[in-house]
């Protein structure tokens, strides 16, 4: 008799495929694909919480080339009936239908609330939430502006994607490894955001990416904040078994 496989919900984020170069990105892409292959019989649902790519922009008739292995695996999973949710990140916010049409993946432009097995989840990439970071919040408004996106779309893809990759690399040089270190509860803006939100609404779990720092933190007796880390150095993900959310590290 075949053993019964316990289905779980999986969460992962921040692959940043494309950075810092093709060869390094390909190694990470293969790891992500290997992980997705390993959970295809166990996953009831998958949440990818932002920054799949280090840059992504959908032109009317073109998308950035590459990432064939990952996109094919995602299509295979959705074709098999596994729902996949994708939350845009600060590096891949310029999506306009390709994932929905070609991969049957629902794309979210902002954090969303879900309920599963009686537990409530507040899920989003995490960028622009909480206090501070006024400069980024201003830039984000420009990047999300439809007119600005239309103007960028007038550039030839070779020029537009080239410029975007250049500025993305410069941004990484400026921020360095700051996203990889815990700043302390009083300085972590996502923790501050969660605690402020709990003053108005209750959630069992807040699940974010963006910070590249894998973390499970109890906000109070019942509510927890989970940061999923990344697939650049940590290769971490979370799973929900119907009762609790746990953080894991993928080792292959």
C-alpha positions as CSV (number, residue, x, y, z in Angstrom):
1,X,0.0,0.0,0.0
2,X,1.3,3.4,-1.0
3,X,2.2,5.7,2.0
4,X,0.0,8.8,2.3
5,X,2.0,11.9,1.5
6,X,1.2,14.8,3.9
7,X,0.6,17.9,1.8
8,X,2.1,21.2,2.9
9,X,2.2,24.8,1.8
10,X,5.6,26.2,0.9
11,X,7.0,29.7,1.0
12,X,10.3,31.0,-0.6
13,X,11.6,34.2,-2.0
14,X,14.6,36.3,-3.2
15,X,16.3,34.2,-5.9
16,X,17.6,37.4,-7.6
17,X,18.3,35.4,-10.8
18,X,20.5,37.2,-13.3
19,X,22.8,38.5,-10.6
20,X,25.7,38.9,-10.3
21,X,26.4,37.1,-13.6
22,X,25.0,34.3,-15.8
23,X,27.1,31.5,-14.4
24,X,26.5,32.2,-10.8
25,X,22.8,32.8,-11.5
26,X,22.5,29.5,-13.4
27,X,23.8,27.6,-10.4
28,X,21.2,29.1,-8.1
29,X,18.5,28.6,-10.7
30,X,19.3,24.9,-10.8
31,X,19.1,24.7,-7.0
32,X,15.7,26.4,-7.0
33,X,14.4,24.0,-9.7
34,X,15.8,21.0,-7.8
35,X,14.0,22.1,-4.7
36,X,10.7,22.6,-6.5
37,X,11.1,19.1,-8.0
38,X,11.6,17.7,-4.5
39,X,8.3,19.1,-3.3
40,X,6.1,18.6,-6.3
41,X,4.4,15.6,-4.7
42,X,4.1,17.2,-1.3
43,X,3.0,20.8,-2.1
44,X,-0.6,21.7,-1.9
45,X,0.3,25.4,-2.7
46,X,3.4,27.5,-3.2
47,X,4.0,31.1,-2.4
48,X,6.9,32.9,-4.0
49,X,7.3,36.1,-2.1
50,X,9.2,38.4,-4.5
51,X,12.4,39.0,-6.3
52,X,12.6,35.9,-8.4
53,X,14.7,38.0,-10.7
54,X,17.2,40.7,-10.1
55,X,15.5,42.6,-12.9
56,X,12.3,41.9,-14.9
57,X,10.4,44.0,-17.3
58,X,7.6,42.8,-19.6
59,X,7.6,44.6,-23.0
60,X,4.6,44.2,-25.2
61,X,6.3,41.5,-27.3
62,X,9.3,40.5,-25.3
63,X,10.5,39.5,-21.8
64,X,14.1,39.1,-20.6
65,X,15.7,36.0,-22.0
66,X,16.9,33.2,-19.8
67,X,15.5,31.4,-16.8
68,X,14.1,28.6,-19.0
69,X,14.6,25.9,-16.4
70,X,12.7,27.8,-13.7
71,X,9.9,29.0,-15.9
72,X,9.4,25.5,-17.3
73,X,9.3,24.0,-13.8
74,X,6.8,26.5,-12.6
75,X,4.6,25.8,-15.6
76,X,4.9,22.0,-14.9
77,X,3.7,22.5,-11.3
78,X,0.7,24.7,-12.2
79,X,-0.2,22.3,-15.0
80,X,-0.2,19.5,-12.4
81,X,-2.8,21.5,-10.4
82,X,-0.5,23.1,-7.7
83,X,-1.6,26.7,-7.2
84,X,1.4,29.1,-7.2
85,X,1.2,32.7,-5.9
86,X,3.8,35.3,-6.7
87,X,4.2,38.6,-4.9
88,X,6.1,41.2,-6.8
89,X,9.4,42.4,-5.2
90,X,11.3,45.6,-5.6
91,X,13.4,44.0,-8.3
92,X,10.6,42.4,-10.4
93,X,7.7,44.7,-10.0
94,X,7.2,45.4,-13.7
95,X,4.9,42.5,-14.5
96,X,1.9,42.9,-16.8
97,X,0.3,39.5,-17.5
98,X,3.1,37.1,-18.7
99,X,3.1,35.0,-15.5
100,X,-0.7,34.8,-15.5
101,X,-1.1,33.9,-19.1
102,X,1.9,31.7,-19.7
103,X,2.4,30.1,-16.3
104,X,-1.1,30.3,-14.7
105,X,0.5,32.0,-11.7
106,X,-1.5,34.6,-9.8
107,X,0.5,37.8,-9.3
108,X,0.0,40.2,-6.4
109,X,1.0,43.8,-6.5
110,X,0.6,44.4,-2.7
111,X,0.6,42.3,0.5
112,X,-2.5,40.0,0.8
113,X,-4.3,38.2,3.6
114,X,-5.0,34.5,3.4
115,X,-6.6,31.9,5.7
116,X,-5.5,28.3,5.6
117,X,-6.5,25.6,8.1
118,X,-7.9,28.1,10.5
119,X,-4.7,30.2,10.5
120,X,-4.4,33.7,9.2
121,X,-1.5,34.9,7.1
122,X,-0.3,38.3,6.1
123,X,2.0,37.8,3.1
124,X,4.0,40.3,1.0
125,X,7.5,41.0,-0.2
126,X,8.1,43.5,2.5
127,X,9.6,46.5,0.7
128,X,8.3,49.9,1.5
129,X,6.5,48.7,4.7
130,X,7.0,50.2,8.2
131,X,8.7,53.4,9.2
132,X,11.6,55.2,7.5
133,X,13.2,54.5,4.1
134,X,11.5,57.6,2.6
135,X,13.9,57.7,-0.3
136,X,13.0,54.2,-1.5
137,X,9.3,54.8,-1.0
138,X,9.5,57.8,-3.2
139,X,11.4,55.9,-5.9
140,X,8.9,53.0,-5.7
141,X,6.1,55.4,-6.5
142,X,8.0,56.5,-9.6
143,X,8.7,52.9,-10.7
144,X,5.1,51.8,-10.1
145,X,3.8,54.8,-12.1
146,X,2.1,53.6,-15.4
147,X,3.4,56.5,-17.4
148,X,7.0,55.9,-16.2
149,X,6.6,52.3,-17.1
150,X,5.3,53.2,-20.5
151,X,8.2,55.5,-21.2
152,X,10.7,52.9,-20.2
153,X,8.9,50.4,-22.5
154,X,9.7,52.7,-25.4
155,X,13.4,51.9,-25.0
156,X,14.8,49.0,-27.0
157,X,15.1,45.9,-24.8
158,X,18.9,45.8,-25.3
159,X,19.1,49.4,-23.9
160,X,16.4,49.1,-21.3
161,X,17.5,45.8,-19.8
162,X,21.2,46.8,-20.0
163,X,20.5,50.1,-18.1
164,X,18.4,48.3,-15.5
165,X,21.1,45.6,-14.9
166,X,23.7,48.3,-14.5
167,X,21.8,50.3,-11.9
168,X,20.8,47.1,-10.1
169,X,24.4,46.1,-9.7
170,X,25.3,49.6,-8.5
171,X,22.5,49.4,-5.9
172,X,23.9,46.1,-4.6
173,X,27.3,47.7,-4.3
174,X,25.8,50.5,-2.3
175,X,23.8,48.4,0.1
176,X,26.5,45.7,0.4
177,X,25.5,43.0,2.8
178,X,23.2,45.1,5.0
179,X,20.2,42.9,4.1
180,X,22.0,39.9,5.5
181,X,22.2,41.1,9.1
182,X,19.7,41.4,11.9
183,X,19.4,45.1,13.0
184,X,17.7,44.4,16.3
185,X,14.0,44.4,17.0
186,X,13.8,48.1,17.6
187,X,15.4,48.9,14.2
188,X,13.9,46.2,12.0
189,X,11.1,48.1,10.2
190,X,9.2,44.9,9.2
191,X,9.0,43.9,12.9
192,X,7.8,47.4,13.7
193,X,5.2,47.1,10.9
194,X,4.0,43.8,12.2
195,X,3.5,45.1,15.7
196,X,1.8,48.2,14.5
197,X,-0.6,46.1,12.4
198,X,-1.4,43.8,15.4
199,X,-2.7,46.8,17.2
200,X,-5.6,46.9,14.7
201,X,-5.9,43.3,13.3
202,X,-4.8,39.8,14.4
203,X,-2.7,37.5,12.2
204,X,-1.1,34.2,13.2
205,X,1.7,34.7,10.7
206,X,3.4,37.6,8.9
207,X,5.5,36.2,6.1
208,X,8.0,38.4,4.2
209,X,11.1,38.2,2.1
210,X,13.2,41.2,1.1
211,X,15.6,41.3,4.1
212,X,17.6,38.2,3.1
213,X,17.8,37.3,6.8
214,X,16.0,34.0,7.7
215,X,14.2,34.6,10.9
216,X,11.3,33.3,13.0
217,X,10.3,35.8,15.7
218,X,7.4,35.6,18.2
219,X,5.6,38.9,18.2
220,X,3.4,37.8,21.1
221,X,2.0,34.5,22.4
222,X,0.1,33.7,19.3
223,X,1.5,35.7,16.4
224,X,4.9,35.2,14.6
225,X,7.0,37.1,12.0
226,X,8.8,34.9,9.5
227,X,11.4,36.2,7.1
228,X,12.2,33.7,4.4
229,X,15.8,34.7,3.8
230,X,17.1,34.2,0.3
231,X,18.5,31.8,-2.3
232,X,21.8,33.6,-2.7
233,X,23.5,32.5,0.5
234,X,21.0,30.9,2.8
235,X,18.8,28.7,0.6
236,X,16.0,28.9,3.1
237,X,12.2,28.3,2.8
238,X,9.2,27.8,5.1
239,X,6.5,25.2,5.2
240,X,3.1,25.1,6.8
241,X,1.7,21.7,7.8
242,X,-1.7,22.8,8.7
243,X,-0.7,23.6,12.2
244,X,2.6,25.5,12.4
245,X,5.0,27.3,10.0
246,X,8.6,26.2,10.2
247,X,11.7,27.6,8.6
248,X,14.1,25.2,6.8
249,X,17.4,25.2,4.9
250,X,17.6,23.4,1.6
251,X,20.7,21.2,1.2
252,X,21.2,19.3,-2.0
